[in-house]
Structure formats: C-alpha cells, structure tokens
C-alpha cells in the first residue's frame, strides 16, 4: 500500500510543500487554490505508478534502479507468492550481477545476448532461456512506458530472434510425461506420511504442485457431494481467471483429517510433518527415558543459551513446489542400488525419479481417455481467452460427474 504524501506548510517560506519519492515540491502560497491544484496533479502522477519509480538526482537510471522499480510493480501486479514474480526476481538478480551499474539507456543487443549466453553455458534448457529473455524484454518495455528508458530499447530487444531448435548449443528439455502408477506406488511408502497424502491427493484431483501446497480449510466448499476448492492465489489469478479443484469421494477421505485446524492454516505443513517424525523417533527409541535426552530438552537448553543455536533451516508453515518435489526425489533415491558408476547412476535416476508435475500429466491423460477433452480441460484448470462463464459452468457439471467416478 502506497502512503499518500501530505499537503503541508513550509513555515520558513510560507509555501505549501509535499514530498514525493524523497524530493520536496514547493507548490506556491500555502492554502491557495493554485497550490492545491498543483498538489492534486503531482499526487495523481505519483499514485499512477504507486510510488514505484524513484527519481535519481541526475535523472539517469541504472539497470539496478530499473530492476528495482519493476519488481515493486510486479509484486503488486502478480502477487509476491506468484511464480511469475519469483521468475522476475531471479532474472533481476542475474541482470544486476552482470550489468547492475550500467546506464539502462545503454543496454542493447550485446548485453541481451551476453546474459542469454551465460544461461546457455550454465546448462539451462533452450525453452527456459527463451522464456527468461521474454521476461527481460518485458522489463524494458515496462520501463519505456514509465519513461525510465528510451522506447527504442524495448523495440530493439523484441526484434532479437529466440534460440532455434537444432541451431544452438543449448540443451533441449525433456518432455514431461505421465509417471507410471507402479513407480508412484513404490515411492509412497518411503515418503513422510503428510507428503504421501499430498501425492495421493494430487494423483486423484490433478491439481498443480503449487496448488496442493496452498490449500487451507477456508478454501474448501463442502456444500455438495463433490467438494470444490476455490483458490484465491494460483498461476493465472493475475489474469482474472478462476481456479476450482473438484474433489471426489476418495480424495475427500484423504483431505478430511487435514481440515480439522484453523481456517487459514495450511493443510499440508512441513512443521507438522517434522513434529510427527520426531514423535515417531521418540516412540521407537530403545534408550530408557531415564537415560539420554528427553524430548524438548535441548530446545530448552538452546533457549537458555546453554548450548549453541541449531544450524539449518527450520520447517515452515507450508510446503513449496520445490520442497514438495525435493521430498519426492529423496524418497525415490532411497532405492538406488549401491556401486553404480556415475553414468549408470544417472540413467537409474532418470528411469526411477519422478516429479509431482508428472502426476498431473497422468491424471490429464486418464481423464481425457475415459471422459473426453472438455472434462480434462476443466479438471486441470486450463482455459483459453475466449472461454465464457456459461461454457465454464456447462463443463463444471461434466467435471463433477468425472470427479465422482475417479476421485
């Protein structure tokens, strides 16, 4: 939320003054209609950009200043938890590392290609590189619209050809394929109980990994036989799109125990998973309780400063798509045979490790095969620009029928 700068009196001069982006603007005689009119105009211009553009004293913007201004805009436009904002944040760090002090107006095709080439040398996939460079062009086009850089820069960067398949050394990304059910069944017993339930739930409803991590009891509508989870934050929320996850009877049985908590608490919590792991370790201990450390002893000692604080990251309130995927990968690797060469180990991982995105592909494949394309489209949350509310409602009823039978 941008604070509204006030109209106030500058006592030494008797003039009205307001401060915008750290700079004082003198408006004329305090209380005069002219000063108030000028104040309203300056305030309107300031609020039009939500105070995001910080004017440097010399009027020349560096690449770092352009990135900082864009990220303030993107945080509000996309939302700080949106994956797009995360992509722009990582890109901003990369650009600043190479060209932070560079004058933004001097950024051109040479700098663009240098950043792209660095990503290729790091082993990034061609499609990922091209999508990232589109975001870079978006930053400079936004900067041109805010009069931070000349409009010719955005136009120039937009004309640069993307990397073409077969005409670059950038690697090609393997397609995301459905995961075999037998492989998932083999992995589930190796997962922590909460992550195992996340996998079972996602397998039945076909939601995105980020979506299963963000479910709270307040989002779940249980008024019908098929529950509906209406997400407020999701991949396409910034486009004004809605996202409903249809939960059938089997998925309801998995989710129901996790709804018995505060309405705004995340259903699947790594902190809760860690507490369960510690409790199980305590239940399985062979050392008598009269010997060794009791549960919570060292925590109390750390609080009292008797022993050093614990290193590492404490488990948070919710899983992220990366921590969720990491837990699955760790479970898959528990079965890797010993004594494999580096090449054989890499081949084994490729065959036996899978990601939560593959569960979504498996679900979509099954629904399309058994029910049709429209049901698959709605259950997966896919939409096109010309989809109407009437069309969505008609498909929603078909999706409920499919969810009753599958989930």
C-alpha positions as a Markdown table, in Angstrom:
| # | Residue | x | y | z |
|---|---|---|---|---|
| 1 | Unk | 0.0 | 0.0 | 0.0 |
| 2 | Unk | 1.5 | 3.4 | -1.1 |
| 3 | Unk | 1.3 | 6.1 | 1.6 |
| 4 | Unk | -0.4 | 9.3 | 0.3 |
| 5 | Unk | 2.1 | 12.2 | 0.7 |
| 6 | Unk | 0.5 | 15.1 | 2.6 |
| 7 | Unk | 0.0 | 18.7 | 1.7 |
| 8 | Unk | 1.7 | 20.7 | 4.4 |
| 9 | Unk | 3.1 | 24.1 | 5.3 |
| 10 | Unk | 6.8 | 25.0 | 4.9 |
| 11 | Unk | 7.0 | 27.6 | 7.8 |
| 12 | Unk | 10.2 | 29.4 | 6.8 |
| 13 | Unk | 8.8 | 30.4 | 3.4 |
| 14 | Unk | 5.1 | 30.2 | 4.0 |
| 15 | Unk | 4.7 | 28.0 | 0.9 |
| 16 | Unk | 2.9 | 24.7 | 0.6 |
| 17 | Unk | 5.1 | 21.6 | 0.1 |
| 18 | Unk | 4.7 | 17.9 | -0.5 |
| 19 | Unk | 7.4 | 15.2 | -0.6 |
| 20 | Unk | 7.3 | 12.7 | -3.4 |
| 21 | Unk | 9.9 | 9.9 | -3.7 |
| 22 | Unk | 12.2 | 11.7 | -1.2 |
| 23 | Unk | 12.1 | 15.1 | -3.1 |
| 24 | Unk | 10.3 | 18.2 | -1.8 |
| 25 | Unk | 8.0 | 20.0 | -4.3 |
| 26 | Unk | 7.1 | 23.6 | -3.5 |
| 27 | Unk | 3.6 | 24.4 | -4.7 |
| 28 | Unk | 3.1 | 28.1 | -4.1 |
| 29 | Unk | 1.4 | 30.1 | -1.3 |
| 30 | Unk | 0.0 | 27.7 | 1.3 |
| 31 | Unk | -3.8 | 27.4 | 1.2 |
| 32 | Unk | -4.1 | 29.0 | -2.3 |
| 33 | Unk | -6.3 | 27.3 | -5.0 |
| 34 | Unk | -3.2 | 27.2 | -7.3 |
| 35 | Unk | -1.1 | 25.3 | -4.8 |
| 36 | Unk | -3.9 | 22.8 | -4.1 |
| 37 | Unk | -4.4 | 22.3 | -7.9 |
| 38 | Unk | -0.7 | 21.6 | -8.4 |
| 39 | Unk | -0.7 | 19.3 | -5.4 |
| 40 | Unk | -3.5 | 17.2 | -6.8 |
| 41 | Unk | -1.8 | 17.0 | -10.2 |
| 42 | Unk | 1.6 | 15.8 | -8.7 |
| 43 | Unk | -0.2 | 13.4 | -6.4 |
| 44 | Unk | -2.2 | 11.9 | -9.3 |
| 45 | Unk | 1.1 | 11.4 | -11.3 |
| 46 | Unk | 2.7 | 9.8 | -8.2 |
| 47 | Unk | -0.1 | 7.4 | -7.4 |
| 48 | Unk | -0.4 | 6.4 | -11.1 |
| 49 | Unk | 2.8 | 4.4 | -10.6 |
| 50 | Unk | 2.1 | 3.6 | -7.0 |
| 51 | Unk | 5.2 | 5.5 | -6.0 |
| 52 | Unk | 7.3 | 2.8 | -7.5 |
| 53 | Unk | 9.6 | 5.0 | -9.6 |
| 54 | Unk | 12.3 | 6.6 | -7.5 |
| 55 | Unk | 13.7 | 9.5 | -9.4 |
| 56 | Unk | 17.5 | 9.6 | -9.2 |
| 57 | Unk | 19.0 | 13.1 | -8.7 |
| 58 | Unk | 20.7 | 13.2 | -12.1 |
| 59 | Unk | 17.7 | 11.8 | -14.0 |
| 60 | Unk | 19.7 | 8.8 | -15.3 |
| 61 | Unk | 18.6 | 5.3 | -14.4 |
| 62 | Unk | 20.9 | 2.4 | -13.9 |
| 63 | Unk | 19.9 | -1.1 | -14.7 |
| 64 | Unk | 19.7 | -1.9 | -11.0 |
| 65 | Unk | 17.3 | 1.0 | -10.4 |
| 66 | Unk | 15.2 | -0.1 | -13.4 |
| 67 | Unk | 15.0 | -3.7 | -12.0 |
| 68 | Unk | 14.1 | -2.4 | -8.5 |
| 69 | Unk | 11.3 | -0.3 | -9.9 |
| 70 | Unk | 9.9 | -3.1 | -12.0 |
| 71 | Unk | 10.0 | -5.6 | -9.1 |
| 72 | Unk | 8.0 | -3.2 | -6.9 |
| 73 | Unk | 5.4 | -3.0 | -9.8 |
| 74 | Unk | 5.5 | -6.8 | -10.3 |
| 75 | Unk | 5.0 | -7.6 | -6.6 |
| 76 | Unk | 1.6 | -5.8 | -6.7 |
| 77 | Unk | 0.7 | -6.9 | -10.3 |
| 78 | Unk | 1.4 | -10.6 | -9.9 |
| 79 | Unk | 1.5 | -11.0 | -6.1 |
| 80 | Unk | 4.6 | -11.9 | -4.1 |
| 81 | Unk | 3.6 | -15.6 | -3.9 |
| 82 | Unk | 3.0 | -15.9 | -7.7 |
| 83 | Unk | 5.5 | -18.0 | -9.7 |
| 84 | Unk | 5.9 | -15.2 | -12.2 |
| 85 | Unk | 7.1 | -12.8 | -9.5 |
| 86 | Unk | 9.6 | -15.4 | -8.5 |
| 87 | Unk | 10.9 | -15.7 | -12.1 |
| 88 | Unk | 11.3 | -12.0 | -12.4 |
| 89 | Unk | 13.2 | -11.8 | -9.1 |
| 90 | Unk | 15.7 | -14.5 | -10.2 |
| 91 | Unk | 16.1 | -12.8 | -13.5 |
| 92 | Unk | 16.7 | -9.4 | -11.8 |
| 93 | Unk | 19.5 | -10.9 | -9.7 |
| 94 | Unk | 21.1 | -12.3 | -12.8 |
| 95 | Unk | 20.9 | -9.0 | -14.7 |
| 96 | Unk | 22.2 | -7.0 | -11.7 |
| 97 | Unk | 25.2 | -9.3 | -11.3 |
| 98 | Unk | 26.4 | -8.5 | -14.9 |
| 99 | Unk | 25.1 | -5.1 | -15.6 |
| 100 | Unk | 23.8 | -3.5 | -12.4 |
| 101 | Unk | 25.7 | -0.2 | -12.6 |
| 102 | Unk | 25.2 | 0.1 | -16.4 |
| 103 | Unk | 23.1 | 3.0 | -17.5 |
| 104 | Unk | 19.8 | 1.5 | -18.5 |
| 105 | Unk | 19.6 | 3.6 | -21.7 |
| 106 | Unk | 22.8 | 2.0 | -22.9 |
| 107 | Unk | 21.5 | -1.6 | -22.6 |
| 108 | Unk | 21.2 | -3.2 | -26.0 |
| 109 | Unk | 21.5 | -6.4 | -28.1 |
| 110 | Unk | 25.1 | -7.1 | -27.0 |
| 111 | Unk | 24.1 | -7.1 | -23.3 |
| 112 | Unk | 21.0 | -9.1 | -24.1 |
| 113 | Unk | 23.0 | -11.8 | -25.9 |
| 114 | Unk | 25.7 | -11.9 | -23.1 |
| 115 | Unk | 23.0 | -12.7 | -20.5 |
| 116 | Unk | 21.5 | -15.3 | -22.8 |
| 117 | Unk | 24.9 | -16.9 | -23.5 |
| 118 | Unk | 25.7 | -17.1 | -19.8 |
| 119 | Unk | 22.5 | -19.1 | -19.2 |
| 120 | Unk | 23.3 | -21.5 | -22.1 |
| 121 | Unk | 26.8 | -22.1 | -20.6 |
| 122 | Unk | 25.2 | -22.9 | -17.3 |
| 123 | Unk | 23.3 | -25.7 | -19.0 |
| 124 | Unk | 19.8 | -24.1 | -19.0 |
| 125 | Unk | 17.3 | -25.6 | -21.4 |
| 126 | Unk | 16.6 | -23.7 | -24.7 |
| 127 | Unk | 12.9 | -23.2 | -23.9 |
| 128 | Unk | 13.7 | -21.9 | -20.4 |
| 129 | Unk | 16.3 | -19.5 | -21.8 |
| 130 | Unk | 13.8 | -18.1 | -24.4 |
| 131 | Unk | 11.1 | -17.6 | -21.8 |
| 132 | Unk | 13.5 | -15.9 | -19.5 |
| 133 | Unk | 14.6 | -13.5 | -22.2 |
| 134 | Unk | 11.0 | -12.7 | -23.0 |
| 135 | Unk | 10.7 | -11.5 | -19.4 |
| 136 | Unk | 13.8 | -9.3 | -19.8 |
| 137 | Unk | 12.2 | -7.7 | -22.8 |
| 138 | Unk | 9.0 | -7.2 | -20.7 |
| 139 | Unk | 11.1 | -5.3 | -18.1 |
| 140 | Unk | 12.5 | -2.8 | -20.6 |
| 141 | Unk | 9.1 | -2.4 | -22.3 |
| 142 | Unk | 7.6 | -1.5 | -18.9 |
| 143 | Unk | 10.5 | 0.8 | -18.3 |
| 144 | Unk | 9.8 | 2.6 | -21.6 |
| 145 | Unk | 6.1 | 3.0 | -20.6 |
| 146 | Unk | 7.2 | 4.6 | -17.4 |
| 147 | Unk | 9.7 | 6.9 | -19.2 |
| 148 | Unk | 12.7 | 5.3 | -17.5 |
| 149 | Unk | 14.4 | 4.2 | -20.7 |
| 150 | Unk | 14.0 | 5.2 | -24.3 |
| 151 | Unk | 11.2 | 3.2 | -26.1 |
| 152 | Unk | 13.7 | 2.2 | -28.8 |
| 153 | Unk | 15.4 | -0.2 | -26.4 |
| 154 | Unk | 12.3 | -2.4 | -25.8 |
| 155 | Unk | 11.6 | -2.4 | -29.6 |
| 156 | Unk | 15.2 | -3.4 | -30.4 |
| 157 | Unk | 15.3 | -6.3 | -27.8 |
| 158 | Unk | 11.9 | -7.5 | -29.1 |
| 159 | Unk | 13.4 | -8.0 | -32.6 |
| 160 | Unk | 16.2 | -10.3 | -31.4 |
| 161 | Unk | 15.5 | -13.8 | -32.7 |
| 162 | Unk | 15.0 | -16.5 | -30.0 |
| 163 | Unk | 17.2 | -19.6 | -29.9 |
| 164 | Unk | 16.0 | -22.1 | -32.5 |
| 165 | Unk | 15.9 | -25.9 | -32.1 |
| 166 | Unk | 18.9 | -27.6 | -33.7 |
| 167 | Unk | 20.7 | -24.2 | -34.2 |
| 168 | Unk | 22.1 | -23.7 | -30.8 |
| 169 | Unk | 24.2 | -25.5 | -28.2 |
| 170 | Unk | 21.5 | -25.0 | -25.6 |
| 171 | Unk | 20.2 | -28.4 | -24.4 |
| 172 | Unk | 16.6 | -29.4 | -25.2 |
| 173 | Unk | 14.3 | -30.0 | -22.3 |
| 174 | Unk | 12.9 | -33.5 | -22.0 |
| 175 | Unk | 9.0 | -33.5 | -22.3 |
| 176 | Unk | 7.1 | -34.1 | -19.1 |
| 177 | Unk | 5.5 | -37.5 | -19.4 |
| 178 | Unk | 2.9 | -39.3 | -17.2 |
| 179 | Unk | 4.5 | -41.3 | -14.4 |
| 180 | Unk | 3.9 | -45.0 | -14.2 |
| 181 | Unk | 1.4 | -45.9 | -11.4 |
| 182 | Unk | 3.7 | -48.7 | -10.3 |
| 183 | Unk | 6.5 | -46.3 | -9.7 |
| 184 | Unk | 4.3 | -44.0 | -7.6 |
| 185 | Unk | 3.1 | -46.9 | -5.6 |
| 186 | Unk | 6.7 | -48.0 | -4.9 |
| 187 | Unk | 7.7 | -44.5 | -3.8 |
| 188 | Unk | 4.7 | -43.7 | -1.5 |
| 189 | Unk | 5.9 | -45.9 | 1.4 |
| 190 | Unk | 9.2 | -44.1 | 1.5 |
| 191 | Unk | 7.6 | -40.7 | 1.9 |
| 192 | Unk | 6.8 | -38.9 | 5.2 |
| 193 | Unk | 3.0 | -39.5 | 5.9 |
| 194 | Unk | 2.0 | -35.9 | 5.1 |
| 195 | Unk | 3.9 | -35.9 | 1.8 |
| 196 | Unk | 2.4 | -39.3 | 0.9 |
| 197 | Unk | -1.1 | -37.9 | 1.4 |
| 198 | Unk | -0.2 | -34.9 | -0.8 |
| 199 | Unk | 0.8 | -37.4 | -3.5 |
| 200 | Unk | -2.3 | -39.5 | -3.1 |
| 201 | Unk | -4.5 | -36.3 | -3.2 |
| 202 | Unk | -2.8 | -34.8 | -6.2 |
| 203 | Unk | -3.0 | -38.1 | -8.0 |
| 204 | Unk | -6.8 | -38.1 | -7.6 |
| 205 | Unk | -7.6 | -34.4 | -8.4 |
| 206 | Unk | -4.9 | -33.5 | -10.9 |
| 207 | Unk | -4.0 | -30.1 | -9.4 |
| 208 | Unk | -0.7 | -28.3 | -9.8 |
| 209 | Unk | 2.1 | -29.0 | -7.2 |
| 210 | Unk | 1.8 | -25.3 | -6.0 |
| 211 | Unk | -2.0 | -25.7 | -5.6 |
| 212 | Unk | -1.8 | -28.7 | -3.4 |
| 213 | Unk | 0.7 | -26.9 | -1.2 |
| 214 | Unk | -1.6 | -23.8 | -0.8 |
| 215 | Unk | -4.9 | -25.5 | 0.3 |
| 216 | Unk | -6.4 | -24.2 | 3.5 |
| 217 | Unk | -9.7 | -25.3 | 5.2 |
| 218 | Unk | -11.3 | -21.9 | 4.4 |
| 219 | Unk | -10.9 | -22.6 | 0.6 |
| 220 | Unk | -12.8 | -25.9 | 0.7 |
| 221 | Unk | -16.6 | -25.7 | -0.1 |
| 222 | Unk | -18.2 | -28.9 | 1.2 |
| 223 | Unk | -21.8 | -28.0 | 0.5 |
| 224 | Unk | -22.1 | -30.5 | -2.4 |
| 225 | Unk | -21.2 | -34.2 | -2.7 |
| 226 | Unk | -18.3 | -33.1 | -4.8 |
| 227 | Unk | -16.2 | -30.7 | -2.8 |
| 228 | Unk | -14.8 | -27.6 | -4.5 |
| 229 | Unk | -11.6 | -25.9 | -3.6 |
| 230 | Unk | -11.7 | -22.3 | -4.9 |
| 231 | Unk | -8.2 | -21.0 | -4.9 |
| 232 | Unk | -7.6 | -17.3 | -4.5 |
| 233 | Unk | -3.9 | -17.4 | -5.4 |
| 234 | Unk | -2.9 | -19.5 | -8.4 |
| 235 | Unk | -1.0 | -19.4 | -11.6 |
| 236 | Unk | -3.5 | -17.4 | -13.6 |
| 237 | Unk | -5.1 | -15.3 | -10.8 |
| 238 | Unk | -3.4 | -12.1 | -12.0 |
| 239 | Unk | -5.2 | -12.6 | -15.3 |
| 240 | Unk | -8.6 | -12.6 | -13.6 |
| 241 | Unk | -9.1 | -16.4 | -14.1 |
| 242 | Unk | -10.8 | -18.6 | -11.5 |
| 243 | Unk | -9.5 | -22.0 | -10.4 |
| 244 | Unk | -11.6 | -24.7 | -8.9 |
| 245 | Unk | -10.3 | -28.1 | -7.8 |
| 246 | Unk | -13.0 | -30.7 | -7.8 |
| 247 | Unk | -12.6 | -33.2 | -5.0 |
| 248 | Unk | -14.3 | -36.6 | -5.4 |
| 249 | Unk | -15.0 | -39.1 | -2.6 |
| 250 | Unk | -11.6 | -40.8 | -2.5 |
| 251 | Unk | -9.8 | -37.5 | -2.4 |
| 252 | Unk | -12.2 | -36.2 | 0.3 |
| 253 | Unk | -11.2 | -39.1 | 2.6 |
| 254 | Unk | -7.6 | -38.1 | 2.3 |
| 255 | Unk | -8.2 | -34.4 | 2.8 |
| 256 | Unk | -10.8 | -34.5 | 5.6 |
| 257 | Unk | -8.4 | -35.1 | 8.5 |
| 258 | Unk | -6.4 | -32.1 | 7.5 |
| 259 | Unk | -9.4 | -29.7 | 7.6 |
| 260 | Unk | -9.6 | -30.0 | 11.4 |
| 261 | Unk | -7.5 | -27.0 | 12.0 |
| 262 | Unk | -7.6 | -23.2 | 11.9 |
| 263 | Unk | -9.4 | -21.9 | 8.7 |
| 264 | Unk | -6.3 | -20.1 | 7.5 |
| 265 | Unk | -3.8 | -22.8 | 8.3 |
| 266 | Unk | -2.2 | -24.7 | 5.5 |
| 267 | Unk | -3.5 | -28.3 | 5.4 |
| 268 | Unk | -0.1 | -29.8 | 4.5 |
| 269 | Unk | 2.6 | -28.4 | 6.8 |
| 270 | Unk | 6.3 | -29.3 | 6.9 |
| 271 | Unk | 6.4 | -28.2 | 10.5 |
| 272 | Unk | 3.7 | -30.7 | 11.4 |
| 273 | Unk | 5.5 | -33.4 | 9.3 |
| 274 | Unk | 8.7 | -32.8 | 11.3 |
| 275 | Unk | 6.8 | -33.0 | 14.6 |
| 276 | Unk | 5.4 | -36.4 | 13.6 |
| 277 | Unk | 8.8 | -37.6 | 12.5 |
| 278 | Unk | 10.3 | -36.6 | 15.9 |
| 279 | Unk | 7.4 | -38.2 | 17.7 |
| 280 | Unk | 7.8 | -41.5 | 15.8 |
| 281 | Unk | 11.6 | -41.4 | 16.6 |
| 282 | Unk | 10.8 | -40.9 | 20.2 |
| 283 | Unk | 8.2 | -43.8 | 20.2 |
| 284 | Unk | 10.8 | -46.1 | 18.5 |
| 285 | Unk | 13.6 | -45.2 | 20.9 |
| 286 | Unk | 15.3 | -48.1 | 22.7 |
| 287 | Unk | 17.1 | -46.0 | 25.3 |
| 288 | Unk | 15.2 | -45.7 | 28.5 |
| 289 | Unk | 13.6 | -42.3 | 29.2 |
| 290 | Unk | 15.8 | -42.1 | 32.4 |
| 291 | Unk | 18.9 | -42.0 | 30.1 |
| 292 | Unk | 19.8 | -39.7 | 27.4 |
| 293 | Unk | 18.0 | -36.5 | 26.3 |
| 294 | Unk | 14.2 | -36.2 | 26.8 |
| 295 | Unk | 12.1 | -34.7 | 24.0 |
| 296 | Unk | 12.5 | -30.9 | 24.2 |
| 297 | Unk | 15.5 | -30.9 | 26.5 |
| 298 | Unk | 18.0 | -29.5 | 24.0 |
| 299 | Unk | 15.4 | -27.0 | 22.8 |
| 300 | Unk | 15.1 | -25.7 | 26.3 |
| 301 | Unk | 18.9 | -25.5 | 26.7 |
| 302 | Unk | 19.2 | -23.5 | 23.4 |
| 303 | Unk | 16.6 | -21.1 | 24.6 |
| 304 | Unk | 18.6 | -20.6 | 27.9 |
| 305 | Unk | 21.8 | -20.1 | 25.9 |
| 306 | Unk | 23.5 | -23.2 | 27.4 |
| 307 | Unk | 24.3 | -24.7 | 24.0 |
| 308 | Unk | 24.7 | -23.1 | 20.6 |
| 309 | Unk | 21.6 | -22.5 | 18.4 |
| 310 | Unk | 20.7 | -25.2 | 15.9 |
| 311 | Unk | 22.1 | -24.7 | 12.4 |
| 312 | Unk | 20.0 | -25.1 | 9.3 |
| 313 | Unk | 16.5 | -24.0 | 8.1 |
| 314 | Unk | 13.5 | -24.6 | 10.4 |
| 315 | Unk | 10.5 | -26.2 | 8.7 |
| 316 | Unk | 7.9 | -23.7 | 7.7 |
| 317 | Unk | 4.1 | -23.5 | 7.8 |
| 318 | Unk | 3.6 | -24.7 | 4.2 |
| 319 | Unk | 5.3 | -26.7 | 1.5 |
| 320 | Unk | 6.5 | -25.0 | -1.6 |
| 321 | Unk | 6.6 | -26.7 | -5.0 |
| 322 | Unk | 10.4 | -27.1 | -4.7 |
| 323 | Unk | 10.3 | -28.6 | -1.2 |
| 324 | Unk | 7.5 | -30.9 | -2.2 |
| 325 | Unk | 9.4 | -32.1 | -5.2 |
| 326 | Unk | 12.6 | -32.5 | -3.2 |
| 327 | Unk | 10.8 | -34.7 | -0.7 |
| 328 | Unk | 9.7 | -37.0 | -3.5 |
| 329 | Unk | 13.2 | -37.1 | -5.1 |
| 330 | Unk | 14.7 | -38.1 | -1.7 |
| 331 | Unk | 12.2 | -40.9 | -1.4 |
| 332 | Unk | 13.0 | -42.1 | -4.9 |
| 333 | Unk | 16.7 | -42.2 | -4.2 |
| 334 | Unk | 16.3 | -44.4 | -1.2 |
| 335 | Unk | 16.1 | -47.4 | -3.6 |
| 336 | Unk | 19.2 | -46.6 | -5.7 |
| 337 | Unk | 21.5 | -49.6 | -5.9 |
| 338 | Unk | 25.0 | -49.3 | -4.5 |
| 339 | Unk | 28.1 | -49.5 | -6.5 |
| 340 | Unk | 26.8 | -47.9 | -9.7 |
| 341 | Unk | 29.1 | -45.9 | -11.9 |
| 342 | Unk | 28.3 | -42.2 | -12.4 |
| 343 | Unk | 26.8 | -42.9 | -15.9 |
| 344 | Unk | 24.7 | -45.9 | -14.6 |
| 345 | Unk | 23.5 | -43.9 | -11.5 |
| 346 | Unk | 22.4 | -41.0 | -13.8 |
| 347 | Unk | 20.5 | -43.4 | -16.0 |
| 348 | Unk | 18.9 | -45.1 | -13.0 |
| 349 | Unk | 17.7 | -41.7 | -11.6 |
| 350 | Unk | 16.2 | -40.8 | -15.0 |
| 351 | Unk | 14.2 | -44.0 | -15.0 |
| 352 | Unk | 13.1 | -44.1 | -11.4 |
| 353 | Unk | 12.9 | -40.5 | -10.1 |
| 354 | Unk | 9.7 | -38.5 | -10.9 |
| 355 | Unk | 8.3 | -35.1 | -10.1 |
| 356 | Unk | 4.8 | -34.1 | -8.9 |
| 357 | Unk | 4.1 | -32.4 | -12.3 |
| 358 | Unk | 4.0 | -35.9 | -13.8 |
| 359 | Unk | 1.1 | -36.8 | -11.5 |
| 360 | Unk | -0.9 | -34.0 | -13.2 |
| 361 | Unk | 0.0 | -35.3 | -16.6 |
| 362 | Unk | -1.0 | -38.8 | -15.7 |
| 363 | Unk | -4.4 | -37.5 | -14.4 |
| 364 | Unk | -5.0 | -35.5 | -17.5 |
| 365 | Unk | -4.2 | -38.4 | -19.8 |
| 366 | Unk | -6.6 | -40.7 | -17.9 |
| 367 | Unk | -9.5 | -38.2 | -17.8 |
| 368 | Unk | -9.1 | -37.4 | -21.5 |
| 369 | Unk | -9.0 | -41.1 | -22.4 |
| 370 | Unk | -12.1 | -42.0 | -20.3 |
| 371 | Unk | -14.2 | -38.9 | -20.5 |
| 372 | Unk | -13.1 | -36.5 | -23.2 |
| 373 | Unk | -11.1 | -33.3 | -23.8 |
| 374 | Unk | -13.6 | -30.9 | -22.2 |
| 375 | Unk | -13.7 | -32.7 | -18.9 |
| 376 | Unk | -9.9 | -32.9 | -18.9 |
| 377 | Unk | -9.6 | -29.2 | -19.6 |
| 378 | Unk | -11.8 | -28.1 | -16.7 |
| 379 | Unk | -10.5 | -30.5 | -14.1 |
| 380 | Unk | -6.9 | -29.5 | -14.9 |
| 381 | Unk | -7.8 | -25.8 | -14.8 |
| 382 | Unk | -6.9 | -25.0 | -18.4 |
| 383 | Unk | -8.7 | -22.2 | -20.2 |
| 384 | Unk | -8.5 | -20.0 | -23.3 |
| 385 | Unk | -9.0 | -16.3 | -23.7 |
| 386 | Unk | -12.5 | -16.7 | -25.3 |
| 387 | Unk | -13.9 | -19.1 | -22.7 |
| 388 | Unk | -17.2 | -17.7 | -21.3 |
| 389 | Unk | -18.8 | -18.2 | -17.9 |
| 390 | Unk | -21.7 | -20.2 | -19.4 |
| 391 | Unk | -19.3 | -22.5 | -21.2 |
| 392 | Unk | -17.3 | -23.0 | -17.9 |
| 393 | Unk | -20.5 | -23.8 | -15.9 |
| 394 | Unk | -21.6 | -26.4 | -18.5 |
| 395 | Unk | -18.2 | -28.0 | -18.3 |
| 396 | Unk | -18.1 | -27.8 | -14.5 |
| 397 | Unk | -21.1 | -30.2 | -14.3 |
| 398 | Unk | -19.3 | -32.6 | -16.5 |
| 399 | Unk | -16.2 | -32.3 | -14.4 |
| 400 | Unk | -18.3 | -33.2 | -11.3 |
| 401 | Unk | -19.5 | -36.4 | -12.9 |
| 402 | Unk | -15.9 | -37.3 | -13.8 |
| 403 | Unk | -14.7 | -36.5 | -10.2 |
| 404 | Unk | -17.4 | -38.7 | -8.7 |
| 405 | Unk | -16.1 | -41.7 | -10.7 |
| 406 | Unk | -12.4 | -41.1 | -10.5 |
| 407 | Unk | -11.7 | -39.3 | -7.2 |
